[in-house]
Amino acid sequence: MTQEQTTQEHGLQGMDLITLQTLIEKSNLDDLRYIQEAVIQKKNLIAKLNKLVCQVGDVVFVNHPKLANLKCTIVKINRTKILVSCALGKFSIPPVLIYYHNQ
């Protein structure tokens, strides 16, 4: 897999992973805390948006090695987790791990 393919796979437009890694390596502890907080806020935003967009019956995928490349169906949407059903059974998944195939 080329660097460009890896960057596209992870959705990083305009910045490749090597540049990002170099930036992190050169950062001090305060910068790393800021980066960590920004990542947490972005993950929380993704989770909230997923809960708003997802509906019972939707076919989704889960960003987790155990459920990689398995189509899952949303069974129930709870306050903090989304219950999905797939070939391996039913799982309670955080909304941040759920995505539609076109993303």
C-alpha positions in Angstrom: 0.0 0.0 0.0 1.4 3.4 -1.0 1.6 6.4 1.3 -1.1 8.1 -0.8 -3.4 5.1 -0.5 -2.9 5.1 3.3 -3.7 8.8 3.5 -6.8 8.5 1.4 -8.0 5.4 3.4 -7.7 7.4 6.6 -9.4 10.5 5.1 -6.5 12.9 5.5 -6.7 15.4 2.8 -3.7 17.7 2.2 -1.6 16.1 4.9 0.1 12.8 4.7 0.7 10.5 7.7 4.5 11.0 7.6 4.0 14.8 8.0 1.5 14.2 10.8 3.9 11.8 12.6 6.8 14.3 12.3 4.6 17.1 13.7 3.7 14.9 16.7 7.3 13.9 17.3 8.4 17.5 17.4 5.6 18.6 19.7 6.1 19.3 23.4 3.8 18.0 26.1 1.5 21.0 26.1 1.1 20.7 22.3 0.3 16.9 22.7 -2.3 17.7 25.3 -3.9 20.2 22.9 -3.8 17.6 20.0 -5.3 15.0 22.3 -8.2 17.3 23.3 -8.8 18.2 19.7 -9.0 14.4 18.8 -11.4 13.8 21.7 -13.7 16.7 20.6 -13.7 15.4 17.0 -14.5 11.9 18.1 -17.4 13.2 20.3 -18.7 15.2 17.3 -18.6 12.2 15.1 -20.5 10.1 17.7 -23.2 12.8 18.1 -23.6 13.1 14.3 -23.8 9.3 14.0 -26.6 9.1 16.6 -28.5 11.8 14.7 -28.1 10.2 11.3 -28.5 6.5 12.2 -31.9 4.9 12.2 -33.1 1.5 13.2 -32.8 -0.8 10.2 -29.9 1.0 8.6 -27.1 -1.2 7.3 -23.7 0.0 8.7 -20.2 -1.1 9.2 -18.2 -1.1 12.5 -14.6 0.2 12.7 -13.4 -2.7 14.9 -11.2 -5.7 14.0 -13.7 -8.2 15.3 -16.4 -6.9 13.0 -14.2 -5.8 10.1 -16.0 -5.9 6.7 -19.2 -7.3 8.1 -22.5 -5.6 7.3 -24.4 -4.9 10.5 -28.0 -3.8 11.0 -29.0 -1.2 13.6 -31.4 -2.8 16.0 -31.7 -0.2 18.7 -30.3 3.3 19.5 -29.6 3.8 23.2 -28.3 7.0 24.9 -24.6 6.0 24.7 -24.4 2.9 22.5 -26.0 1.5 19.4 -27.1 -2.1 19.3 -26.2 -3.8 16.0 -26.9 -7.3 14.7 -24.6 -9.1 12.2 -23.6 -12.6 11.3 -21.6 -13.0 14.5 -24.4 -11.9 16.8 -25.6 -8.7 18.5 -23.2 -6.1 19.8 -23.5 -2.8 21.7 -21.2 -0.3 19.8 -20.2 3.2 20.6 -21.6 5.5 17.9 -18.1 6.8 17.0 -17.2 3.3 15.6 -20.2 3.1 13.2 -19.9 4.2 9.6 -21.7 3.9 6.4 -19.8 2.3 3.5 -19.6 5.5 1.4 -17.6 7.4 4.0 
